[in-house]
Amino acid sequence: MTSEELIGVAKSHLIQNYKQQPVVLSRGKGVELWDVGGRRFLDMTSGIAVCALGHAHPGLTAAIAEQAGKLLHASNLYFIEAQIVLADLLAKKSFAERVFFCNSGGEANEAAFKLARRFGNTQNPEKNEIISFFNGFHGRTLFTVSVGGQEKYTKGFEPLPGNITHLPYNDLETLEAHISDKTCAVVVEPVQGEGGILPATQEFLEGARRLCDKHNALLIFDEVQTGMGRSGRLFAYMGYGVTPDVLTSAKGLGGGFPIGAMLTTKKYAEVLPFGTHGSTYGGNPLGCAVAEAVIDIVNDPAVLAGVNQRAERLRRGLDEIGKRYGILEPARGIGLLIGVPLVPAWKGRAKEIVNAGLRHGVWTLVAGPDVLRVAPSLIISEADMAEGLKRLDAAVAELAAMPKAANG
Ligand code: PLP
């Protein structure tokens, strides 16, 4: 079928809960992608910060083929070799002593929030408040949209889970004034991803750690987007030197294969004994084998150092485009999670840059209406970065020259 025919079928048979670009993908290699008609694109999004090693990485392809030939699924009624190896690896490379595996970021956070509630309930029946932050994003289950700080994702789904308080991000004073012994957890993204690529301040994370200790509340870091090398460290908490009690990971963890994980310590893992939580597919052998391969490749000092070098190069290029056309402010973010805010006169128009980029064969993302997001593979080549920037430059030039109404 042609692209047009396939899109016609998609519109007939898919629930229209996404606004998809009119591109039907067929294959990828590194940061290159091709649609069914053979048109080539450069992917500066890695599938929303997922494909940490680009598309069709030979190391991941080999791990998938090998594991698929051995065992795809067995259930959590048995011990699974690949799952044990991955848990051991994560424990060795992070603060974690215990891991729960699932299939996505939302599920990892759902597990973390359930753990937080059970932890609170074991202390005091009134200790069940979860504090999170405006513009935060933690997934699309009912509990995770409720903890997330964006009303647009909860509207129409009421009644919502209760006793969740949203506070301003990076505002330690307000957190200090509000947190109490009835708080069971504070949930933070070290860099707000969907909310605009806003890094937490050092002071905010250190203060949150201190306040959680003072009030015996769990500090939960959602590292679904910041984890797995994207920050230039395996996890962003390592760069801040602030260790959470619970950390959630997904996206880059499977490099494109769906897997999520909740990491915690022995002490807090004990509040989730037999029968309290679970998942049929969580920790399945295939996902675990892929994640092991991703960690082995990403958690290499040269690869992690390369993330910061590439980030510098891209930020420099983006800043040059910003200056040339007067549409973009200086880039911000951490490692290869880069946000480029639009200047005040262009607020609300980030999507137009994404659309213009697509016309020029380069994919970018928005992070809210006012911020362009760039999050390519952690091993993108110099040549691909140069080509991506050149195409984006042409897209921004076209947009800057266009009357507003012409670029819907
Ligand atoms: N947490 C953060 C910080 C995210 O950025 C996302 C997805 O964008 C999620 C959680 C949800 O992950 P998933 O879509 O895999 O459920």
Boltz pocket constraint, residues with backbone or C-beta under 6 A from the ligand:
constraints:
  - pocket:
      binder: B
      contacts: [[A, 48], [A, 103], [A, 104], [A, 105], [A, 106], [A, 107], [A, 109], [A, 137], [A, 138], [A, 139], [A, 140], [A, 189], [A, 191], [A, 193], [A, 194], [A, 222], [A, 223], [A, 224], [A, 225], [A, 250], [A, 251]]
      max_distance: 6.0
